[in-house]
Amino acid sequence: MTLSQNLGEFPKTYIVTCGKDPLRDDGTVLRRMLEERGVKVRSDYYAGLPHCFWMMPGIRDTEEFGEKLTEGARWVLK
């Protein structure tokens, strides 16, 4: 199955997935498909955390997420 006939034309891509995110598997599949087509991909995974965890006060890894998100955006824009 192919999401798009143009996956090989994607720019560098940064993907974040979380262990309790209903979109986790979609992000994992997209990462693999892009890598198979030669697209440069960086990804970070936050085990056990829900979608949009960084918006919830007091949840672990929020500060780390912000730092890695900034690094990922810089990498994509290089």
Secondary structure, 3 states (H helix, E strand, C coil): CCCCCCHHHCCCEEEEEEEECCCHHHHHHHHHHHHHCCCCEEEEEEEEEECCHHHCCCCCCHHHHHHHHHHHHHHHHC
